Amino acid sequence: MKLALIQCAVSPNKENNLERACTLIKKAAQNGANLVCLPECFNAPYGVKYFNQYAESIPGCTSEMLSKNAKENDIYLIGGTFPERDGDKLFNTCLAYGPDGSLLAKHRKVHLFDIDIPGKITFKESDALAPGNSLTMFTMGKWKVGLGICYDIRFPLMANIYAEKGCNLLVYPGAFNMTTGPAHWELLQRARAVDNQLYVATISPARDESASYNAWGHSTLVNPWGSVVTTTDEKESIVYGEIVDMK
């Protein structure tokens, strides 16, 4: 199984972001990827002040684009995340689609990113978002995939449960920052992978130094041994990696 992790640049223009994602999805598929993954908040800037402005319901333009691209490129597609509006609540939501364009899974971020490191960063998703309340899995052939979003990776019990339920790949679209990224991004991926003997993929947006929130980047695939299969730097790129049956 060949994975493509798309570390795309994100601008304030949603239409441009969706068009750019389409281009990169097609490129990944043409290069042989069976599963293509987008980053957290791939269609809009990441920030509490942006969630309500860019939120949309499902179905909507973003979910329709994801479905269409999965079908047209004959791939499994994990559509990163985007702010979802459901009634009077907003969620940070990840959708997964099959090669026929059907919706396979919807994961709402369970653990909201509330952090206050004096002199470094203060960020509180809970000021705008509601938390999800369930684990989310889907199958693609012999592979069983568990979904998490960014801060979800910090909670080992969540990954443990996924492993107990038979998952052999965990995918976390995420946007760690310039404080927590260098310290914990790779460390957490390797820990989740080796503790549970499965693959872990993380997909970040590219870093934009002019944005109010600077993502760490470094989208990465880690194998069950805890070794980095492939990774990148902070720039826009597509990261390719193979996963193999370890049994």
Secondary structure per residue as TSV (DSSP state, phi and psi in degrees):
chain	resnum	aa	ss	phi	psi
A	1	M	-	360.0	125.8
A	2	K	E	-103.6	125.0
A	3	L	E	-101.1	148.6
A	4	A	E	-127.2	123.0
A	5	L	E	-105.7	114.3
A	6	I	E	-95.7	108.4
A	7	Q	E	-95.3	82.0
A	8	C	-	-92.2	152.0
A	9	A	-	-75.6	143.9
A	10	V	-	-123.9	132.3
A	11	S	-	-116.8	174.8
A	12	P	S	-71.2	-7.1
A	13	N	-	-96.1	106.5
A	14	K	H	-61.3	-43.8
A	15	E	H	-59.0	-43.3
A	16	N	H	-65.2	-38.5
A	17	N	H	-63.1	-42.1
A	18	L	H	-67.3	-40.2
A	19	E	H	-64.6	-40.4
A	20	R	H	-65.6	-40.9
A	21	A	H	-61.7	-42.4
A	22	C	H	-58.2	-45.2
A	23	T	H	-61.0	-44.5
A	24	L	H	-73.3	-34.3
A	25	I	H	-61.6	-46.5
A	26	K	H	-61.9	-41.6
A	27	K	H	-62.8	-43.1
A	28	A	H	-62.5	-42.8
A	29	A	H	-64.5	-40.7
A	30	Q	H	-64.3	-25.0
A	31	N	T	-91.5	13.3
A	32	G	T	93.8	9.7
A	33	A	-	-71.3	134.7
A	34	N	S	-90.6	-33.5
A	35	L	E	-124.7	123.1
A	36	V	E	-115.3	134.3
A	37	C	E	-126.8	135.9
A	38	L	-	-103.8	164.2
A	39	P	-	-86.1	175.3
A	40	E	T	-65.2	138.5
A	41	C	T	47.7	57.6
A	42	F	-	-80.5	-16.5
A	43	N	S	-105.6	0.4
A	44	A	S	-160.0	157.5
A	45	P	-	-60.5	148.4
A	46	Y	-	-90.3	122.3
A	47	G	S	168.2	146.7
A	48	V	H	-55.6	-38.3
A	49	K	H	-72.0	-12.2
A	50	Y	H	-100.4	-20.8
A	51	F	H	-58.1	-48.7
A	52	N	H	-67.1	-39.4
A	53	Q	H	-62.3	-39.0
A	54	Y	H	-100.9	-2.3
A	55	A	-	-65.1	147.8
A	56	E	B	-145.8	157.8
A	57	S	-	-82.3	169.2
A	58	I	S	-117.1	120.5
A	59	P	S	-75.2	157.2
A	60	G	S	-163.6	-173.8
A	61	C	H	-63.1	-36.6
A	62	T	H	-71.7	-47.9
A	63	S	H	-64.3	-36.9
A	64	E	H	-66.1	-38.6
A	65	M	H	-63.1	-42.5
A	66	L	H	-64.0	-45.5
A	67	S	H	-60.3	-46.1
A	68	K	H	-61.8	-42.6
A	69	N	H	-72.0	-34.3
A	70	A	H	-61.9	-44.8
A	71	K	H	-70.0	-47.3
A	72	E	H	-63.8	-31.0
A	73	N	H	-100.6	-0.9
A	74	D	T	55.7	52.1
A	75	I	S	-134.4	164.0
A	76	Y	E	-84.7	137.6
A	77	L	E	-134.2	120.7
A	78	I	E	-100.0	111.7
A	79	G	-	-83.7	44.7
A	80	G	-	50.7	-138.4
A	81	T	-	-140.1	161.1
A	82	F	E	-152.8	158.5
A	83	P	E	-71.9	119.8
A	84	E	E	-101.6	134.0
A	85	R	E	-100.9	124.2
A	86	D	E	-134.1	99.9
A	87	G	T	66.4	-126.2
A	88	D	T	-98.3	13.4
A	89	K	E	-115.8	151.7
A	90	L	E	-116.1	141.0
A	91	F	E	-130.5	154.2
A	92	N	E	-94.7	109.3
A	93	T	E	-122.2	140.7
A	94	C	E	-119.0	131.4
A	95	L	E	-115.3	142.7
A	96	A	E	-122.6	136.3
A	97	Y	E	-125.1	151.6
A	98	G	-	-93.6	172.4
A	99	P	T	-61.2	-17.7
A	100	D	T	-92.4	4.8
A	101	G	S	85.7	3.5
A	102	S	-	-80.7	147.6
A	103	L	E	-76.1	121.8
A	104	L	E	-97.6	-30.6
A	105	A	E	-161.7	150.9
A	106	K	E	-134.6	117.8
A	107	H	E	-114.5	127.6
A	108	R	E	-102.5	130.9
A	109	K	-	-50.9	121.9
A	110	V	S	-83.0	-47.7
A	111	H	S	-101.0	106.2
A	112	L	-	-74.5	146.1
A	113	F	-	-84.3	92.6
A	114	D	E	-114.7	114.8
A	115	I	E	-144.1	144.5
A	116	D	E	-144.0	98.6
A	117	I	E	-108.0	105.5
A	118	P	T	-51.6	129.8
A	119	G	T	78.6	-1.3
A	120	K	T	-120.0	-70.6
A	121	I	E	-154.9	139.8
A	122	T	E	-127.4	126.5
A	123	F	E	-152.5	130.5
A	124	K	E	-135.0	95.5
A	125	E	G	-60.8	-30.8
A	126	S	G	-65.5	-12.1
A	127	D	G	-68.3	-20.5
A	128	A	T	-128.5	-30.4
A	129	L	-	-106.8	153.3
A	130	A	-	-100.8	150.1
A	131	P	-	-84.1	150.6
A	132	G	-	-75.1	170.0
A	133	N	-	-137.4	24.5
A	134	S	S	-150.6	157.8
A	135	L	-	-87.4	156.3
A	136	T	E	-137.2	125.4
A	137	M	E	-134.8	155.2
A	138	F	E	-150.6	163.0
A	139	T	E	-113.9	147.6
A	140	M	E	-139.1	103.6
A	141	G	T	63.4	-127.7
A	142	K	T	-86.7	-2.4
A	143	W	E	-94.5	137.8
A	144	K	E	-114.8	125.5
A	145	V	E	-112.9	132.2
A	146	G	E	-107.2	138.7
A	147	L	E	-107.5	138.6
A	148	G	-	-141.1	167.3
A	149	I	-	-131.4	115.3
A	150	C	G	46.3	-99.1
A	151	Y	G	-61.3	-21.8
A	152	D	G	-56.7	-27.6
A	153	I	G	-68.4	-18.3
A	154	R	G	-77.0	-6.0
A	155	F	-	-110.8	99.2
A	156	P	H	-63.4	-30.4
A	157	L	H	-63.4	-34.7
A	158	M	H	-60.9	-46.4
A	159	A	H	-66.5	-37.6
A	160	N	H	-59.3	-44.1
A	161	I	H	-64.8	-42.8
A	162	Y	H	-57.4	-43.8
A	163	A	H	-64.1	-41.7
A	164	E	H	-63.8	-28.0
A	165	K	T	-88.9	7.6
A	166	G	T	96.1	8.2
A	167	C	-	-69.8	139.9
A	168	N	S	-120.5	7.2
A	169	L	E	-148.2	128.3
A	170	L	E	-112.7	133.8
A	171	V	E	-121.2	124.8
A	172	Y	E	-124.8	95.0
A	173	P	E	-62.5	132.5
A	174	G	-	-153.7	163.8
A	175	A	-	-141.5	68.5
A	176	F	-	-63.8	156.0
A	177	N	B	-101.7	-173.8
A	178	M	T	-77.9	-6.9
A	179	T	T	-95.2	-53.2
A	180	T	H	-83.1	-26.0
A	181	G	H	-59.6	-56.8
A	182	P	H	-60.3	-31.5
A	183	A	H	-81.1	-41.4
A	184	H	H	-129.5	-12.7
A	185	W	H	-56.4	-59.9
A	186	E	H	-70.7	-37.9
A	187	L	H	-57.3	-46.0
A	188	L	H	-67.0	-39.7
A	189	Q	H	-61.8	-45.4
A	190	R	H	-67.5	-37.1
A	191	A	H	-65.5	-47.6
A	192	R	H	-61.2	-38.1
A	193	A	H	-69.0	-51.3
A	194	V	H	-74.0	-34.0
A	195	D	H	-63.8	-33.1
A	196	N	H	-111.9	-0.4
A	197	Q	T	55.6	55.3
A	198	L	S	-148.3	171.8
A	199	Y	E	-83.2	147.1
A	200	V	E	-130.3	126.9
A	201	A	E	-117.8	134.5
A	202	T	E	-125.6	139.3
A	203	I	E	-130.6	117.1
A	204	S	-	-108.9	152.0
A	205	P	-	-68.3	159.5
A	206	A	-	-68.3	155.6
A	207	R	-	-78.8	136.9
A	208	D	-	-124.1	105.3
A	209	E	T	-63.6	-20.1
A	210	S	T	-89.2	-7.8
A	211	A	S	-79.3	162.1
A	212	S	S	-73.1	-22.2
A	213	Y	S	-125.4	120.2
A	214	N	-	-98.8	113.4
A	215	A	B	-76.8	148.4
A	216	W	-	-72.0	-33.2
A	217	G	-	80.2	-141.2
A	218	H	-	59.1	47.6
A	219	S	-	-56.1	139.0
A	220	T	E	-147.0	147.5
A	221	L	E	-118.9	128.5
A	222	V	E	-118.8	141.3
A	223	N	-	-95.4	173.5
A	224	P	T	-62.9	-16.3
A	225	W	T	-79.5	-9.6
A	226	G	S	87.7	13.0
A	227	S	-	-95.9	145.2
A	228	V	E	-75.5	118.6
A	229	V	E	-77.0	-45.8
A	230	T	E	-160.9	151.0
A	231	T	-	-157.0	-175.5
A	232	T	-	-151.4	-172.8
A	233	D	-	-98.3	-146.5
A	234	E	S	-93.8	-7.4
A	235	K	S	-84.1	164.6
A	236	E	S	-61.8	132.4
A	237	S	E	-168.1	169.4
A	238	I	E	-116.3	124.9
A	239	V	E	-101.4	124.0
A	240	Y	E	-108.7	143.3
A	241	G	E	-157.9	148.4
A	242	E	E	-98.6	139.5
A	243	I	-	-116.6	140.1
A	244	V	-	-127.6	154.7
A	245	D	-	-68.1	118.9
A	246	M	-	-88.5	-4.8
A	247	K	-	-80.1	360.0
